[in-house]
Amino acid sequence: MKTARELQQKHADYVRFGQVLLAVGAFLMIGLLLPNHDKQALQIYAMMVAITGFLGASFFFFRRAKLAQQQAEEIEYEQG
């Protein structure tokens, strides 16, 4: 059984992962939006897929962080 401390550490890790992935996705999006006429259609689609992947992974980790935090709070409540 996981302890509240372990779950809080997982929460912190998940939040960090989510923040890093969100930042990378945002930087890629900025790079995609900057005008550059040398970009080919394949490069644009590849960037959009990468951005979607990073933002999706970020959402996944933020969701996992929320669940870990809720579980930690439940354990602390049960322990008194």
C-alpha angles and dihedrals in degrees: 000000000000119000125228090248092055091049091050090052090050089049091054092047093048091050091051092049090049093049094049093048091047091051093049091048091049092050091049090050091051089050090051093049096049110098112255118153093196093074116110124212092253091055091050092050092046090052091049091051091049092048091050090049094050094046091046091051089047091053090048093054094045088052091049089049091053092050092048090050091050092049091049091051091049091051092048090048092050092049090053 
